[in-house]
């Protein structure tokens, strides 16, 4: 997310050819014939409990887990077993699945007994009596994967391919193959007209139906690299690379990646033109219809105003077919900033179903959709948001990581819907059932007077993102540098519901130099200035309740991004709503100008200081800011640390390199000191 980067997700291009809602029903498509009408809500809703003052449900408590390792399985098998997990866990929460090493890391810290199965597919036999059958999806119409997930939750089934049905002897509940063209709008409209009346209204789930998986062993040849750190577009030019060394293949793949992944200023491409024996065979501007036939994998990139860019570990890949008999081929790429251009003649990725987090909608009877918030599907997304009450959660993520985030969160905020980044969150349906105390008490407030020096507080971002809390934050938390110097860690108070054992671990193992603060922007990720004024209290009241229960009294917040400009300071109406409903020491807000409120404000607010780059770049700009201040009275600076590119050991290196007149403090002490400057 802007300064908070999520794992990028693929977008599936589509064109709207038909509107099914109200015109083509279930019978016309051969779906749902004879299905029982809804009686007391979806079956899953009777097995989970929704509580006032909580946005996620509680599951029946469990004292044991059955662990299965899926790391060697592809997305097709993971999809089957994760939907089985959701089906089982809604009644008997006990299946815990390992998808990567961090899932294994958590097991000793969970306060339950763990037993293991050697063969993950043995779970099918163990729990077969709970499985009514399988809903079969169609890879030629990928959005049927989301439709199948929704149907599985409502009909007591699991999601499977036709081959898996035959291999495992499953009864077919619904077969979606051949039912829809590759038309996401039509699939969604059918889901809304036919399934939405049965789905829970308590939560919406947004998941990509498929994702790209890297093919092992592909050899890339680096063709051109920017050797200098460039973050101001000063090297914008058209660079021509010779691709003739790859002739003989059916197609050539061209990859753009970041030359300096630690600072977030990767390649930004304005145009591409490919010439074969003097004839132009590809010419396009990113983000246009002309680009689509050549964009092989854009999942690691974003588009904005005629640019496609990728920062950090992100990348994007174009595929160009080579005309028969070609003797010379080259690509002219108009690009800026820190780029690496590489090529190969081997297909570098493949498409698989996106399986993560699907246990949760199966367990809760939630609708699963994938509606890019801009473009043709934007109106469908807005219509969906209008179907739920203010304070409802949209859990998952958006297509086109940065611009999709901005527009998606803004649309949700306008509708009073709270975003929770959860698409890579794993084991939600069992972690919700593992009981652990998350109550904590903030430190007592101090009345110490500030001295005439610089007070710096350093905050590691991303904590609204529950999958980050589960995965990368745990990796950072285990870094040997943690605890050596004061650091603020953003975390989601919603883990009280959907992962209490995770939050308990962070609380119980924190040192005196670790302070948990509330990730953007309270009870979930939102832009308070985009909320309708009459509904904003719904969000701030929820935030107050969660933060009181979890002991978080500092908030890291966002305001609605302004393309090409600095984020605006949260307006008074938003700060007043926080002041009324949340017991806060202060708010740290994304604002690279570092603006700060007047002492004595209802809620003290400071913008972040966020220079791109590593330790050296951060220290250089920090010292320049201090020198610019001139030393007249105390200076308060709130530094933001990029969670994806820094480690606690890097923070230690930074702090130890600072002069003595800079005092690094935790955010609670920081705001206590600031309060005394009034």
KASULSUL-V312027 format. One record per residue. N is the residue number from 1. PSI is psi as a letter, one per 40 degrees, with the letter a starting at -180 (999 if undefined). D_LAST is the distance of its C-alpha to the last C-alpha in Angstrom with 1 decimal. Layout:
N_PSI_D_LAST / N_PSI_D_LAST
//
This chain:
1_h_34.2 / 2_b_32.9 / 3_e_30.9 / 4_h_32.3 / 5_h_36.0 / 6_i_38.5 / 7_h_42.1 / 8_i_43.7 / 9_i_46.2 / 10_i_49.4 / 11_i_49.9 / 12_h_53.4 / 13_i_54.6 / 14_i_56.4 / 15_i_57.8 / 16_h_58.0 / 17_d_61.7 / 18_i_61.9 / 19_h_60.0 / 20_d_61.3 / 21_h_59.3 / 22_e_61.7 / 23_d_64.5 / 24_h_65.5 / 25_a_65.2 / 26_d_65.8 / 27_d_69.6 / 28_d_69.9 / 29_e_68.3 / 30_f_70.2 / 31_i_67.0 / 32_e_66.2 / 33_h_69.7 / 34_e_70.2 / 35_i_66.7 / 36_i_65.7 / 37_i_63.4 / 38_h_60.0 / 39_c_60.2 / 40_f_57.2 / 41_i_55.0 / 42_i_55.4 / 43_d_56.9 / 44_d_53.9 / 45_d_51.7 / 46_e_53.7 / 47_e_53.0 / 48_i_49.2 / 49_h_46.7 / 50_h_43.9 / 51_i_41.3 / 52_h_38.8 / 53_e_35.2 / 54_i_36.6 / 55_e_37.5 / 56_i_40.1 / 57_i_43.1 / 58_i_44.0 / 59_i_47.4 / 60_h_49.7 / 61_i_48.8 / 62_i_50.8 / 63_e_51.6 / 64_i_53.5 / 65_i_53.6 / 66_h_56.5 / 67_h_55.6 / 68_h_57.3 / 69_h_56.7 / 70_e_56.8 / 71_d_55.9 / 72_e_59.5 / 73_i_59.8 / 74_i_59.3 / 75_d_57.3 / 76_d_60.3 / 77_d_60.8 / 78_d_57.1 / 79_d_56.9 / 80_d_59.8 / 81_d_58.4 / 82_d_54.7 / 83_d_55.9 / 84_d_58.2 / 85_d_55.2 / 86_d_53.4 / 87_d_56.6 / 88_d_57.1 / 89_e_53.5 / 90_d_53.1 / 91_d_55.6 / 92_g_55.7 / 93_h_52.5 / 94_e_53.8 / 95_h_54.5 / 96_h_52.1 / 97_h_52.8 / 98_h_52.1 / 99_d_51.6 / 100_i_50.1 / 101_d_49.3 / 102_d_45.8 / 103_d_47.5 / 104_d_49.6 / 105_d_46.7 / 106_d_45.1 / 107_d_48.4 / 108_e_48.2 / 109_e_44.6 / 110_h_45.7 / 111_f_46.5 / 112_i_49.9 / 113_h_53.5 / 114_h_54.4 / 115_i_58.0 / 116_i_59.1 / 117_h_61.8 / 118_d_63.5 / 119_h_64.4 / 120_d_61.6 / 121_e_64.3 / 122_d_65.6 / 123_d_62.7 / 124_d_64.7 / 125_d_67.6 / 126_d_65.5 / 127_f_63.8 / 128_d_66.4 / 129_e_67.0 / 130_e_63.5 / 131_h_64.1 / 132_d_65.8 / 133_a_66.4 / 134_i_64.9 / 135_h_63.5 / 136_h_64.8 / 137_i_62.8 / 138_h_64.0 / 139_e_62.7 / 140_e_64.2 / 141_g_61.7 / 142_d_58.7 / 143_e_56.6 / 144_e_59.2 / 145_d_57.4 / 146_d_54.4 / 147_d_56.9 / 148_d_58.8 / 149_d_55.7 / 150_d_54.9 / 151_d_58.6 / 152_d_58.7 / 153_d_55.9 / 154_d_57.6 / 155_e_61.1 / 156_f_60.6 / 157_a_61.6 / 158_i_60.5 / 159_h_60.4 / 160_i_63.2 / 161_i_65.3 / 162_d_68.9 / 163_d_69.9 / 164_d_67.8 / 165_d_69.3 / 166_d_72.8 / 167_d_71.8 / 168_e_70.2 / 169_f_72.5 / 170_i_69.9 / 171_i_70.7 / 172_h_69.4 / 173_d_67.2 / 174_h_66.5 / 175_h_67.7 / 176_e_65.5 / 177_h_67.5 / 178_e_68.9 / 179_d_67.3 / 180_i_64.7 / 181_i_64.7 / 182_g_61.8 / 183_g_59.7 / 184_d_56.3 / 185_d_55.9 / 186_d_59.1 / 187_d_58.3 / 188_d_54.9 / 189_d_56.5 / 190_d_59.2 / 191_d_56.6 / 192_d_54.7 / 193_d_57.9 / 194_d_59.6 / 195_d_57.1 / 196_d_53.8 / 197_d_55.1 / 198_e_55.5 / 199_i_52.3 / 200_i_49.2 / 201_e_46.5 / 202_d_43.8 / 203_i_43.3 / 204_i_44.4 / 205_h_45.4 / 206_h_45.6 / 207_h_47.6 / 208_h_49.7 / 209_d_53.4 / 210_i_54.2 / 211_i_52.7 / 212_i_54.0 / 213_h_55.1 / 214_h_55.7 / 215_h_59.4 / 216_i_59.9 / 217_e_61.9 / 218_h_61.3 / 219_h_61.5 / 220_i_59.3 / 221_h_60.1 / 222_h_57.3 / 223_d_58.2 / 224_i_55.2 / 225_h_51.8 / 226_h_48.9 / 227_e_48.5 / 228_i_45.3 / 229_h_41.7 / 230_h_41.4 / 231_e_38.4 / 232_e_38.6 / 233_e_42.1 / 234_e_43.6 / 235_e_46.7 / 236_h_47.5 / 237_i_51.3 / 238_h_54.4 / 239_h_55.7 / 240_h_59.2 / 241_h_60.3 / 242_h_64.0 / 243_e_64.7 / 244_d_68.4 / 245_e_68.3 / 246_e_67.8 / 247_i_70.8 / 248_e_73.2 / 249_i_70.6 / 250_d_70.3 / 251_i_66.6 / 252_h_64.0 / 253_h_60.4 / 254_h_57.7 / 255_h_54.3 / 256_h_51.0 / 257_i_48.4 / 258_h_45.3 / 259_d_46.2 / 260_g_42.8 / 261_e_41.7 / 262_e_38.6 / 263_e_36.5 / 264_f_37.3 / 265_g_39.1 / 266_a_42.6 / 267_h_45.5 / 268_h_45.1 / 269_h_48.6 / 270_d_49.5 / 271_i_53.2 / 272_h_56.2 / 273_h_59.8 / 274_h_62.6 / 275_h_66.0 / 276_h_69.3 / 277_f_72.2 / 278_e_70.7 / 279_h_70.1 / 280_h_66.6 / 281_e_66.4 / 282_h_62.6 / 283_h_60.1 / 284_i_56.9 / 285_h_53.2 / 286_i_50.9 / 287_e_50.0 / 288_i_53.2 / 289_d_56.4 / 290_d_58.1 / 291_d_56.0 / 292_d_56.8 / 293_e_60.3 / 294_e_59.2 / 295_h_55.9 / 296_d_57.2 / 297_h_53.8 / 298_e_50.5 / 299_d_48.8 / 300_e_46.7 / 301_i_45.4 / 302_i_43.7 / 303_i_44.6 / 304_h_42.6 / 305_f_43.9 / 306_e_47.2 / 307_i_46.0 / 308_h_46.6 / 309_i_44.3 / 310_h_43.9 / 311_i_41.2 / 312_b_41.1 / 313_e_44.1 / 314_i_45.0 / 315_i_48.2 / 316_i_50.6 / 317_h_54.4 / 318_i_56.9 / 319_h_60.6 / 320_h_63.3 / 321_h_67.0 / 322_h_69.4 / 323_i_72.4 / 324_h_75.8 / 325_e_77.3 / 326_h_74.1 / 327_e_74.5 / 328_h_71.1 / 329_h_67.7 / 330_i_64.2 / 331_h_60.8 / 332_h_58.6 / 333_h_54.9 / 334_h_52.3 / 335_i_49.2 / 336_i_46.0 / 337_a_43.6 / 338_g_44.4 / 339_i_47.7 / 340_h_50.7 / 341_h_53.8 / 342_i_56.4 / 343_i_59.5 / 344_i_62.0 / 345_e_65.1 / 346_h_64.3 / 347_h_62.5 / 348_e_59.2 / 349_i_58.0 / 350_i_59.4 / 351_h_58.2 / 352_i_57.8 / 353_i_56.4 / 354_h_52.7 / 355_d_52.8 / 356_i_49.3 / 357_e_47.5 / 358_e_50.7 / 359_d_51.1 / 360_d_48.2 / 361_d_49.6 / 362_d_53.0 / 363_d_51.7 / 364_e_49.7 / 365_f_52.0 / 366_i_49.4 / 367_h_50.4 / 368_h_50.1 / 369_i_49.8 / 370_g_49.0 / 371_g_48.0 / 372_h_46.4 / 373_e_43.7 / 374_i_44.9 / 375_a_48.4 / 376_d_51.2 / 377_e_49.8 / 378_d_46.5 / 379_d_47.9 / 380_d_49.3 / 381_d_45.9 / 382_d_44.3 / 383_d_47.2 / 384_d_46.7 / 385_d_43.0 / 386_e_44.0 / 387_e_46.2 / 388_i_43.4 / 389_i_40.7 / 390_h_36.9 / 391_e_35.5 / 392_i_38.7 / 393_h_38.5 / 394_h_40.1 / 395_h_40.9 / 396_b_42.4 / 397_a_41.5 / 398_i_42.6 / 399_i_45.1 / 400_g_44.1 / 401_d_41.1 / 402_d_38.4 / 403_d_39.4 / 404_d_40.8 / 405_d_37.5 / 406_d_35.5 / 407_d_38.1 / 408_d_38.8 / 409_d_35.2 / 410_d_34.6 / 411_d_37.8 / 412_d_37.0 / 413_d_33.5 / 414_d_35.1 / 415_e_37.5 / 416_f_35.0 / 417_h_36.5 / 418_h_34.6 / 419_h_35.7 / 420_h_36.4 / 421_h_37.8 / 422_e_40.8 / 423_d_43.9 / 424_e_44.4 / 425_h_43.3 / 426_i_46.4 / 427_f_47.6 / 428_d_45.3 / 429_e_48.1 / 430_d_48.4 / 431_d_44.9 / 432_d_43.9 / 433_e_46.5 / 434_h_45.5 / 435_h_43.5 / 436_i_40.6 / 437_h_37.5 / 438_e_34.2 / 439_h_32.1 / 440_i_29.1 / 441_h_26.1 / 442_i_22.7 / 443_i_21.4 / 444_i_19.5 / 445_i_15.7 / 446_i_14.4 / 447_e_11.9 / 448_i_12.7 / 449_h_10.4 / 450_i_10.8 / 451_i_13.4 / 452_g_14.3 / 453_a_16.3 / 454_h_16.7 / 455_h_15.9 / 456_h_18.6 / 457_h_19.4 / 458_h_22.9 / 459_h_24.2 / 460_h_27.9 / 461_a_28.6 / 462_e_31.4 / 463_e_30.6 / 464_d_31.3 / 465_h_34.8 / 466_d_36.7 / 467_d_39.5 / 468_d_37.2 / 469_d_36.0 / 470_d_39.6 / 471_c_40.9 / 472_d_39.0 / 473_d_35.9 / 474_d_38.5 / 475_d_40.0 / 476_d_36.6 / 477_d_35.8 / 478_e_39.1 / 479_h_38.4 / 480_e_38.7 / 481_e_35.5 / 482_h_33.3 / 483_e_31.4 / 484_d_31.5 / 485_i_28.0 / 486_h_24.9 / 487_h_25.6 / 488_h_24.3 / 489_h_27.3 / 490_h_27.3 / 491_i_29.8 / 492_h_31.0 / 493_e_30.6 / 494_e_33.9 / 495_d_35.7 / 496_d_35.6 / 497_d_38.5 / 498_e_40.2 / 499_f_39.9 / 500_d_38.5 / 501_d_40.3 / 502_d_38.6 / 503_d_35.1 / 504_d_36.2 / 505_d_37.4 / 506_d_34.0 / 507_d_32.2 / 508_e_34.8 / 509_e_35.3 / 510_i_31.6 / 511_i_30.8 / 512_e_27.6 / 513_e_26.7 / 514_h_27.3 / 515_h_24.8 / 516_h_26.2 / 517_i_23.9 / 518_h_25.1 / 519_i_27.0 / 520_h_26.9 / 521_f_26.0 / 522_b_26.3 / 523_f_29.7 / 524_i_31.4 / 525_h_30.9 / 526_i_30.2 / 527_h_28.5 / 528_d_26.4 / 529_e_26.5 / 530_e_30.3 / 531_i_30.7 / 532_h_32.1 / 533_d_29.4 / 534_e_31.6 / 535_e_32.1 / 536_d_28.7 / 537_d_28.1 / 538_d_31.1 / 539_d_29.4 / 540_d_26.0 / 541_d_27.8 / 542_d_30.0 / 543_d_27.1 / 544_d_25.5 / 545_d_28.8 / 546_d_29.5 / 547_d_26.2 / 548_d_26.3 / 549_d_29.9 / 550_e_29.2 / 551_f_25.8 / 552_h_24.0 / 553_e_20.3 / 554_h_19.3 / 555_h_21.1 / 556_h_22.4 / 557_i_23.2 / 558_i_25.3 / 559_i_25.7 / 560_h_29.1 / 561_i_30.3 / 562_h_31.4 / 563_h_34.6 / 564_e_34.2 / 565_i_30.6 / 566_i_27.1 / 567_h_26.0 / 568_i_23.9 / 569_h_20.4 / 570_h_20.8 / 571_i_20.8 / 572_d_18.8 / 573_d_21.9 / 574_d_21.9 / 575_d_18.2 / 576_d_18.9 / 577_d_22.0 / 578_d_20.4 / 579_d_17.8 / 580_d_20.8 / 581_e_23.1 / 582_h_21.5 / 583_g_19.4 / 584_i_17.2 / 585_d_14.6 / 586_i_14.5 / 587_h_17.0 / 588_h_18.4 / 589_i_20.6 / 590_h_23.5 / 591_g_22.6 / 592_e_23.9 / 593_e_21.8 / 594_f_18.8 / 595_i_16.5 / 596_i_13.0 / 597_i_11.0 / 598_i_7.9 / 599_i_4.7 / 600_e_5.7 / 601_i_9.2 / 602_d_12.1 / 603_h_13.1 / 604_h_11.1 / 605_h_13.8 / 606_h_15.0 / 607_i_18.4 / 608_i_20.9 / 609_h_22.3 / 610_g_26.0 / 611_h_28.6 / 612_i_32.1 / 613_a_34.5 / 614_a_34.7 / 615_d_33.0 / 616_d_34.0 / 617_d_32.8 / 618_d_29.4 / 619_d_28.9 / 620_d_30.1 / 621_d_27.7 / 622_d_24.8 / 623_d_25.5 / 624_d_26.1 / 625_d_22.6 / 626_d_21.1 / 627_d_23.4 / 628_d_22.5 / 629_d_18.8 / 630_e_20.1 / 631_e_18.0 / 632_g_15.4 / 633_i_12.3 / 634_i_11.9 / 635_h_13.6 / 636_h_13.4 / 637_h_16.9 / 638_h_18.6 / 639_h_22.3 / 640_h_25.0 / 641_h_28.3 / 642_h_31.5 / 643_d_33.1 / 644_d_36.5 / 645_e_36.7 / 646_i_34.7 / 647_i_35.3 / 648_d_33.2 / 649_d_35.4 / 650_d_34.2 / 651_d_30.5 / 652_d_31.5 / 653_d_33.2 / 654_d_30.2 / 655_d_27.8 / 656_e_30.5 / 657_e_30.9 / 658_i_27.3 / 659_i_26.6 / 660_d_25.1 / 661_e_21.8 / 662_h_21.1 / 663_h_20.0 / 664_h_21.0 / 665_i_19.4 / 666_i_20.0 / 667_d_17.8 / 668_d_16.8 / 669_d_15.5 / 670_d_14.0 / 671_d_11.8 / 672_d_11.1 / 673_d_9.9 / 674_d_7.8 / 675_d_6.2 / 676_e_5.5 / 677_e_3.8 / 678_999_0.0
//
